């Protein structure tokens, strides 16, 4: 499975591609950040994020895109920018028929470090170890994007089994 992880943001949108399956060593295929100038008009920034995501999709051809689920923050302008960049990433994937998975920050931290309260340094250290990198990806947005991809690869098999079980249970209920 090849996953494009997206840590959404208007100024720095982290992107990272990881390939592998749960229980096996994972491989990083690429990592980076789509940047936009903070003083640019919002529409231009969203177009720049779209162009950056499209370039990553063209280059790496992921099977799925894992995006950080936007959560409530005290700074409304920050959460709005994050939500807008998240929507752009989901739109780019949907336009190509690529499935999108959303993971909360605490899900990602728990999957990668074992603690849903891990800090950015701990996430970066574990991403470095899990992908056998020489040093943590910089900035933290890039490491977070890789963590999203890792989280999805590890969680997808269990999520798929759960979805199949729910669907099977629902279909049995309809036949009675």
N, C-alpha and C positions, 0 to 999 in steps of 0.2 A: 504494500500500500504506500502510495506517495501522497504526502499531506503538505499543503501550503498553510502554514500558521500565520495568522495576521493579528498583530497587537495594534489595534486601531488608534490613530491619533492624527490630528491635523498638521502639527508641526513635524512630528516624527512618527511614522507608521511603520512599525517593525514587521519584517517579513522573513520567513525562514522555511526551507523545504527539507523535510526528513522523509526517508524511505525505510521501510522495514515492516516487521510484524511483531506482535506481542510475544515476548519470551525469547526473542533473538536480538543480536546486536543491531543497533540502528545506525543509519548513515546520513550525515548531513550532506545535502546536495547544493545548498546555497543559503546565504543569510545576508540581510542588509536592512536598509531603512529607506523608505520613500519620504523625502523631506519637502516641506513647503515653507515659504517665507511667512513669518508671523504677521507681517504688515500687508500681505497681499489680500485682495478681495476674496471673500469666502467662496464664491463660485469658481474662481481661478484655482483656489487651493483644492477644491473638490475634484476639479478636472485633473489637476496634477496627481492627486492620489489615485484617481481612476487610471490614468496613463501608466503610473508606476505598477499598479496591481495587474493591469492587462499585460504589461511587459513580463512580469513574473509568471503569469499564467501561460503566455506564449512560450517562454523559455523552458519552463519546468513541467508543464502538462500534468498537474496533480490530479489524483483520483477524487480528492475531496479538499475542501477549504475549511479549516478550523479557525473560528474567529472568537475573540474574547467577548463574552456576553457583557454588555454595558450594565453597570450597577450604579445605584444612586450614590452620588458624592455630594459634599457640602458646596463645592464650587460648581454652580450650574453651568457657567460658560465652558468649563473643562468637560463636563459630562456631555454637553451638547456637541462639542467638536468630536469627542470620542464616538458618540452615537452616529454622527454624520459620516465619519470615516468608516465606521463599521458597516453602515448601510451601503456605502459605495463598494466595499469589498464583497458584500453579499450579492449586490446587483451584478457585479462583474462575473461572479461565479454562476449565478442563475442564468445570465444571458447565454452562457456556454453549456448549460445543462449540467454543471458540476454541483454535486450535493454540498451543502453547507452544514457544519456542526457548530453549535455554540457551547462554550465552556466558561464557567465563572472563574474569576481569579483564584478563589479558594480551591476549586476542583483541580485547577492546573497545578497550584502549589502542592496540594496533597498528593497528586499523582507523581510529581517529579521529585519532591523532597520528603514526602511522608507526613508533612504538616501543612495544613491549610492556612497557617499563620506565618509561614516562612517569609523572610525578607528578600529583597532583590538580589543581594549578594549570595544568599543560600541557593536561590533558583539558578543564578548564573554558574555557581560552582557545580551544581548537580548536572546542568546541561553540558558543561564542559566535560565532566566525568562520563556521562552517559553516551555522549557522541565522540568521546576520545579526542577531544580538541586540545591543542597546545595551550590555549588561554581562553578565558570567557569572552564570548562575543560582546562587542561594544557598539553602540550604547546598550543599556539594559533593555530597551525596546526590542532590539534584535534577539537577545537571549530569551526574552519573554515570548517572541514569536516561535522560536524553536521549542520552547517548553509547551506551547499550545499544540504544536504538531505531535510532540512526544505523547502528551496527555491523550490526544485523540487516538493515536495508534494503540496505546495501552488500554484505553477504555472502550473502544469500538466493539471488540468481540463480546464483552459482557452486555453492552447496550443492545447489540443486535440480538443476542439470545433473549434478553428481556422483552424486546419488541415482538419477537416471534412468539414468545409465550403469551403475551397479552393478546396478540392477534388470534392465536389458536384458542384461547379461552373465550374471546368475544365470538368467534365463529361457532363454537360449541353452544353458546348461549342462544344464538339465532336459530339453530337447528332443533331446538327443543320445543 
